[in-house]
Amino acid sequence: MMPCVRCVAVTIRIVMKTLDEWLAHCERLHPAAIELGLDRVRAVATRMGLRLDCPVFTVAGTNGKGSTCAMLESILAAAGYRTGAYTSPHLVRFEERCRVRGQAVDASELIASFESVERARGEISLTYFEFTTLAILDVLARAGLDAAILEVGLGGRLDAVNIIDTDCAIITSIDIDHAELLGDTREQIGLEKAGILRTDRPAIVSDPVPPRSVTDRALEIGADLWRLGHDFNYRGDPQQWAWAGRGRRYSGLAYPALRGANQLVNASGVLAALEALRPRLPVTAQAVRNGLALVELPGRFQVVPGQPALVLDVAHNPHSVAALALNLDAMGFYPATHAVFGAMADKDLAPMLARMDPLVDHWYFTDLPTPRAAPGRALQAAWRAATRRQDASSEVFASPREALDAAAGRAGATDRIVCFGSFYTVGGVLEHGIPRLHAGAPGRDAGG
């Protein structure tokens, strides 16, 4: 006999007291790690009476989602709004996934919402992502927000985030990733991403060449389509950039604090979204300038000064790795480039390794603490099978931090080290703070 929901709630309060215990509980609940669909998660949300009483931005795409969310959050905060954001995955601590006014929420707030989800779900089995999404949405619903920013975890149409009807959908660049779940063409994947669009609501498409399936879906349901190159544009020179949209222009803008040539594309979509919701969330030009100048997002072409320099980037598919390679090229001359690389086994590794092969002189392949990861030895074998470099070397390590320490010990003061391939790779490097590197010595943590 299934115990009553009230009894279950009493039991779990005794057994699960910490956030780590709750997360372990979530991992055990469902037989599959991923099960796309909204019926189960929507049923629990209905029981919880879950709703967000503020304008909602929902962000989907293959690459650029995190940067887009961070810039939206920063500009709205600079305008004086109380913001809430849900992003995933995290780098070091689960609490990073839920931010209120730019700060990760306390574990105690999450625990209270985990209890609420557990009470409401009864006999319904939820995946880890579904359970944690409901808990974070509950935190945001209780936070008295002026604006909420929700990042889609996977796809869009059947992602748990999509139980919330967005007021403004943003679709960033689309490329092939998670093909086993979303399809193996940009058109198929685009249709899944377009599932976040809503009738009569703004649909911001910042992909410069979006799949036809995205624009067709927007027209089919009567969404208010804003396309980069049609409804809004940007241009820039080495010192500044400018943006123009429907009835509004910004000129003489400083470049966003986030590094990388692709960030203007993301920033343009952000400004279009803010313009589309201007009647509800007016934002001044000064707030735009301040927000872009102050935005922070660890692990997105994050350059840590040192001897050698350290570059942290969560690039984990061919499209994002290609962008990383272009950004590394633009950094200037370094005598040698050392790469700490760990990745999931289901990624398209060959084009990722091929794109970085000309740039990397010494590889440090690493295991990662998840069953989904490719072993470091397998990554090394894939590189050896494809490399054209006779002068490059490689080693294998048990963890990203061990790999970084080895790279720091070998690198010269004027070299650079790039850590990429997965959130786990960058998170493993940042676990004890931002490393400050000194040539010939393991990285020292500076905190932060």
C-alpha positions in Angstrom: 0.0 0.0 0.0 1.3 3.5 -0.9 1.8 5.6 2.3 -0.1 8.8 2.5 1.6 11.9 1.3 1.5 13.4 4.8 3.3 10.3 6.2 5.9 10.5 3.5 6.5 14.1 4.2 7.1 13.4 7.9 9.5 10.6 7.1 11.6 12.5 4.7 11.9 15.4 7.1 13.6 13.0 9.5 15.8 11.3 7.0 16.8 14.2 4.7 18.1 17.3 6.4 20.8 18.6 4.1 20.7 19.7 0.4 23.1 16.9 -0.5 20.8 14.3 1.0 17.9 15.8 -1.0 19.9 15.8 -4.2 20.8 12.1 -3.6 17.1 11.4 -3.1 16.2 13.1 -6.4 18.8 10.9 -8.2 17.1 7.7 -6.9 13.5 8.5 -7.7 13.2 7.8 -11.4 14.5 4.9 -13.4 15.8 7.1 -16.2 18.1 10.1 -15.9 16.2 12.0 -18.7 12.6 11.5 -19.7 11.3 14.3 -21.8 7.6 15.2 -21.3 5.5 17.6 -19.3 2.6 15.5 -17.9 4.2 14.4 -14.7 5.9 17.6 -13.8 2.9 19.7 -14.7 0.7 17.5 -12.5 2.9 18.1 -9.5 3.1 21.9 -10.3 -0.7 22.0 -10.3 -0.9 20.3 -6.9 1.7 22.9 -5.6 -0.3 25.8 -7.1 3.0 26.9 -8.7 3.0 30.2 -10.6 5.3 33.1 -11.2 3.5 36.5 -10.8 6.0 38.5 -12.8 7.2 38.8 -16.4 9.1 35.7 -17.4 12.0 35.4 -19.9 12.6 31.9 -21.1 15.9 31.2 -22.9 16.5 28.1 -25.1 19.3 27.3 -27.6 22.4 25.2 -28.0 25.0 27.8 -27.1 24.8 31.3 -25.6 22.0 30.6 -23.2 24.1 31.2 -20.0 25.5 34.4 -21.4 22.1 35.6 -22.5 20.6 34.9 -19.1 23.5 36.6 -17.3 23.2 39.8 -19.4 19.5 40.0 -18.9 19.9 39.6 -15.2 22.7 42.2 -15.0 20.8 44.9 -17.0 17.5 44.4 -15.1 19.4 44.5 -11.8 21.1 47.8 -12.9 17.6 49.1 -13.7 16.6 48.4 -10.1 14.4 45.3 -10.6 14.4 42.4 -8.2 15.5 39.5 -10.5 15.4 35.8 -10.2 17.2 33.4 -12.4 17.2 29.6 -12.9 20.2 28.3 -14.9 21.8 24.8 -15.3 24.0 23.0 -14.9 26.1 24.5 -12.1 29.9 24.6 -11.9 30.7 23.9 -8.3 27.6 24.2 -6.0 24.0 23.3 -6.8 22.9 26.6 -5.2 24.3 28.4 -8.2 21.3 27.2 -10.3 18.9 29.5 -8.4 19.8 33.2 -8.0 17.8 36.0 -6.5 19.1 39.5 -7.0 22.2 38.0 -8.5 23.1 35.9 -5.5 22.8 32.1 -5.2 20.1 31.3 -2.7 20.8 29.6 0.6 20.5 25.9 0.9 17.8 26.3 3.5 15.5 28.0 1.0 16.0 25.1 -1.4 15.4 22.5 1.2 12.0 24.0 2.1 11.0 23.9 -1.6 12.3 20.3 -1.9 10.0 19.4 0.9 7.1 21.1 -0.9 7.7 19.1 -4.1 7.9 15.9 -2.1 4.6 16.5 -0.4 2.9 17.3 -3.6 4.3 14.6 -5.9 2.7 11.7 -4.0 2.9 8.6 -6.3 4.4 10.6 -9.2 8.0 9.7 -10.1 10.1 12.6 -11.2 13.6 12.8 -12.7 16.4 14.6 -11.0 16.0 17.6 -13.3 12.2 17.7 -13.0 12.2 17.5 -9.2 15.0 20.2 -8.9 13.3 22.4 -11.5 10.0 22.4 -9.5 11.9 23.2 -6.3 13.7 26.1 -7.8 10.6 27.5 -9.5 9.0 27.3 -6.0 11.8 29.4 -4.5 11.4 32.0 -7.3 7.6 32.0 -6.9 8.1 32.9 -3.2 10.8 35.6 -3.8 8.6 38.5 -4.7 10.3 39.1 -8.1 9.9 41.8 -10.6 11.3 39.6 -13.4 12.3 35.9 -13.8 14.8 34.4 -16.2 14.5 30.7 -16.9 17.1 28.8 -18.9 15.9 25.7 -20.6 17.9 22.6 -19.7 17.4 20.4 -22.8 15.5 21.2 -26.0 12.5 23.3 -25.1 9.1 21.8 -26.1 9.3 19.0 -23.6 11.7 20.5 -21.0 10.4 20.9 -17.5 10.9 24.7 -17.6 8.3 24.9 -20.3 5.5 24.3 -17.8 5.8 28.1 -17.2 4.2 30.2 -20.0 6.8 32.7 -21.0 6.2 36.4 -21.6 9.3 36.6 -23.8 11.0 33.7 -25.5 14.7 33.9 -26.6 16.2 31.4 -28.9 20.0 31.6 -29.1 22.3 29.9 -31.6 21.3 26.4 -32.6 23.6 23.5 -33.4 23.5 19.8 -33.2 23.8 18.5 -29.6 21.9 15.8 -27.7 21.0 14.4 -31.1 19.8 11.1 -29.5 17.0 13.1 -27.8 16.4 16.1 -30.0 17.2 15.0 -33.5 20.3 15.0 -35.7 19.5 18.0 -37.9 19.3 21.7 -37.1 15.7 21.7 -38.3 14.6 19.0 -35.9 16.5 20.6 -33.0 15.1 24.0 -33.9 11.5 22.7 -33.8 12.2 21.4 -30.2 13.6 24.8 -29.2 10.6 26.6 -30.7 8.4 24.7 -28.3 8.9 27.6 -25.8 7.2 30.1 -28.1 3.8 31.4 -27.2 1.0 33.0 -29.2 1.1 36.8 -29.2 4.3 36.8 -27.1 7.7 38.1 -28.3 9.9 35.5 -29.9 13.5 36.7 -30.0 15.7 34.7 -32.4 19.3 35.7 -32.0 20.7 32.9 -34.2 22.0 34.8 -37.3 20.9 31.9 -39.5 18.1 30.1 -37.7 16.5 26.9 -38.8 13.4 27.4 -40.9 11.5 25.3 -38.4 11.9 28.1 -35.8 10.5 30.9 -37.9 7.8 28.6 -39.3 6.6 27.7 -35.8 6.6 31.3 -34.7 4.4 32.3 -37.7 2.2 29.2 -37.3 1.2 30.1 -33.7 1.2 33.8 -34.1 4.1 34.7 -32.0 5.7 38.2 -32.3 8.8 37.2 -34.2 12.0 39.3 -33.8 14.8 38.1 -36.0 18.5 39.2 -35.9 19.2 41.0 -39.2 15.5 41.8 -39.8 13.9 43.2 -36.7 17.1 44.2 -34.9 20.8 44.6 -35.8 24.1 45.4 -34.4 27.4 46.7 -35.7 30.8 47.4 -34.0 34.3 48.6 -34.4 37.3 47.9 -32.2 36.3 50.5 -29.6 32.5 50.3 -29.4 29.3 48.9 -30.8 25.7 49.9 -31.6 22.3 48.3 -31.6 19.1 49.2 -33.5 15.7 47.6 -33.1 12.0 48.5 -33.5 11.9 52.2 -32.8 15.0 52.3 -30.5 18.7 52.6 -30.9 21.8 52.4 -28.7 25.1 53.9 -29.9 28.5 54.1 -28.4 28.1 51.0 -26.3 31.1 49.5 -24.5 31.6 45.8 -25.3 30.1 43.4 -22.8 32.3 42.4 -19.9 31.9 38.8 -21.1 34.7 38.0 -23.5 34.3 36.4 -26.9 33.4 37.6 -30.4 30.0 35.8 -30.1 28.9 37.9 -27.2 27.6 40.7 -29.4 25.1 38.3 -30.9 23.9 37.3 -27.5 23.8 40.9 -26.3 21.8 41.9 -29.3 19.1 39.3 -28.5 19.0 40.6 -24.9 18.4 44.1 -26.0 15.7 43.0 -28.4 14.0 41.1 -25.5 14.2 44.1 -23.2 12.8 46.3 -26.0 9.9 43.8 -26.5 8.9 43.9 -22.9 9.6 47.7 -22.4 5.9 48.4 -21.6 6.2 46.2 -18.5 9.9 46.5 -17.6 11.2 49.9 -18.8 15.0 50.0 -18.8 17.1 53.1 -19.3 20.1 53.4 -21.6 22.3 53.9 -18.5 21.1 50.6 -17.1 21.9 48.9 -20.3 25.5 50.3 -20.2 26.0 49.5 -16.6 24.5 46.0 -16.9 26.7 45.1 -19.8 29.8 46.5 -18.1 29.3 44.6 -14.9 28.0 41.3 -16.1 29.8 38.2 -14.8 29.6 34.5 -15.8 32.3 32.1 -14.7 33.5 29.6 -17.2 32.5 31.4 -20.4 35.9 32.3 -22.0 37.0 33.4 -18.5 40.5 34.6 -18.7 42.4 34.5 -15.3 45.6 36.6 -15.4 48.7 34.8 -14.3 52.0 33.3 -15.3 50.8 31.3 -17.3 47.4 32.7 -18.2 44.4 30.5 -17.6 41.4 30.3 -19.8 38.2 28.6 -18.5 35.4 27.7 -21.0 32.6 25.2 -20.6 32.5 24.7 -24.4 31.3 21.1 -24.9 30.1 20.7 -28.5 31.6 21.4 -31.9 29.9 24.8 -32.3 31.0 26.2 -28.9 34.5 24.7 -29.3 34.9 26.4 -32.7 34.0 29.7 -31.0 36.5 29.0 -28.3 39.2 28.3 -30.9 38.5 31.7 -32.6 38.6 33.5 -29.3 42.0 31.8 -28.4 43.3 32.9 -31.8 42.4 36.5 -31.0 44.3 36.5 -27.8 47.6 37.0 -29.5 50.9 35.0 -29.3 51.8 32.5 -26.6 54.8 30.2 -26.9 52.8 27.2 -26.0 49.2 26.3 -25.3 48.3 23.6 -22.7 44.8 22.1 -22.7 43.0 20.4 -19.8 40.2 18.4 -21.5 37.4 16.3 -20.1 34.1 15.5 -21.9 31.0 13.5 -21.9 31.1 10.2 -23.8 28.0 11.1 -25.9 29.6 14.2 -27.4 30.8 14.5 -31.0 34.4 14.4 -29.9 36.2 14.2 -33.3 35.4 17.7 -34.6 36.1 19.2 -31.1 39.5 17.7 -31.0 40.2 18.5 -34.7 39.3 22.2 -34.2 41.7 22.5 -31.2 44.4 20.3 -32.6 46.4 23.1 -34.3 46.3 25.3 -31.2 47.3 22.8 -28.5 50.9 21.8 -27.8 50.3 19.7 -24.7 47.1 17.8 -23.8 46.1 16.8 -20.2 43.1 14.5 -20.6 41.1 13.9 -17.5 38.5 11.6 -16.0 35.3 13.4 -14.7 33.2 12.4 -11.7 30.1 11.2 -13.6 29.2 8.0 -15.3 28.4 9.9 -18.5 32.0 11.0 -18.9 34.4 9.5 -21.4 37.5 8.2 -19.5 40.6 10.2 -19.9 42.3 7.3 -21.7 39.5 7.1 -24.2 39.9 10.8 -24.9 43.6 10.4 -25.4 43.0 7.5 -27.8 40.6 9.6 -29.8 43.1 12.4 -30.0 45.9 10.1 -31.0 43.8 8.7 -33.8 43.0 12.1 -35.3 45.9 14.4 -34.5 48.2 15.8 -37.2 50.7 17.1 -34.7 53.9 15.1 -34.4 55.3 17.6 -31.8 52.3 17.5 -29.4 52.3 15.5 -26.2 49.6 14.1 -24.0 49.0 12.7 -20.5 46.0 11.3 -18.6 44.8 12.3 -15.1 42.2 11.3 -12.6 40.7 14.7 -12.0 40.6 18.2 -13.6 42.6 19.7 -10.7 45.3 17.1 -11.0 45.5 17.8 -14.7 45.7 21.6 -14.1 48.4 21.2 -11.5 50.5 19.1 -14.0 49.9 21.7 -16.7 50.9 24.6 -14.3 54.0 22.7 -13.4 55.1 22.2 -17.0 54.0 25.6 -18.5 56.3 28.6 -18.9 55.4 32.0 -17.5 54.3 33.3 -20.9 52.3 30.2 -21.9 48.6 29.7 -21.5 46.4 26.9 -20.2 42.9 26.3 -21.4 40.4 24.1 -19.5 37.4 23.1 -21.5 35.1 20.3 -22.6 32.4 20.2 -19.9 30.9 22.0 -16.9 32.5 19.2 -14.9 36.0 20.1 -16.3 35.7 23.7 -15.4 33.9 23.0 -12.2 36.6 20.7 -11.1 39.2 23.4 -11.6 37.1 26.0 -9.7 36.1 23.7 -6.8 38.3 25.4 -4.3 38.3 28.9 -5.8 39.9 30.6 -8.8 43.4 29.2 -9.3 46.2 31.8 -9.6 49.0 30.2 -11.6 52.8 30.6 -11.2 55.1 29.0 -13.8 56.6 25.7 -12.6 54.2 25.4 -9.6 50.8 23.9 -9.1 47.9 26.4 -9.1 47.1 28.2 -5.9 43.5 29.0 -5.1 42.6 32.6 -4.6 39.0 32.0 -3.6 36.0 33.5 -5.3 
